[in-house]
Amino acid sequence: MATFHLGFGAQWWLKEEVFALNIQTIGKFGLHVQPPARIGNLIHYSAGVCLYYGRVPLFRALFGPRRRNPYGN
């Protein structure tokens, strides 16, 4: 059966480059309209937590001193 997918997601960084919340919705829609009666449509929702652990150790990034603004504002 032929299908098409449609999705949308968003990510909110609660602490820049350290901790984020992620939500996502994906829909799968069947294009078969003749019998069988079950077309196979579904919508999937998900939520998650994102942790960035690249350049700075997580504990220091969460609880350490803040970065200075390089532009002096």
N, C-alpha and C positions, 0 to 999 in steps of 0.2 A: 504494500500500500504506500502510495506517495504521501509524504508529510511535509510540513514546513514548520520552522521553529521561530519563535519570537521571544526576545528576552530583554530585561532591563535590570540594572543593578546600581547600587550606590555604596560609597565607602566614606565614613566620617572619621577623620583623625581626631581623637580626643586629646592626644598628646603628639605633637608633630614628629613624624618619622619614628614613632615608638609603638603606639597602641591605637587601633582603629576598630570600629564596628562595621560589618559588611552585611548588606541585605541584597537578595537577588530573587527575581521571579523569571521563570522560563515556561513558556507555553508551547506545547506540541499539538499540532492540529492535523488530523487526517483528511485527505482529499478524496477518499473513496466514499461515494454516496450510495452505491447499490448494496444489496445484501452481501455479506452479513450485516445485521443491524448495528453491530458494535463498530463505531467509526475509529475509536482509539484516541480521542482527545484527552489531553491531561494538562494540568497546570501545576508546576512545582515551585514551592517557596522555600527559601533557605536563609539562614542568618548565621553569622560567624564572627569570630574575633581574629584580628590580624595583629601579629607582633612583628616588628621590624628589628632584626638583630644583626644588621650588617656591620657598620663602622664602630658603633659605640655599644659597650656592654649594657644589657637591659637594665640592671639595677642602677648603674650610674646615670643612664638616660632618664629614668623615672624620678630618681631622688637626688641627683647631683645638681650642681649649679647650672643656671640657665646660660645659654649662649648669648654673647653680647651682639648687639646689632652692629654690623660692619658699616652701616651708613650713618651712624651717630645720631639717629632720631630717638 
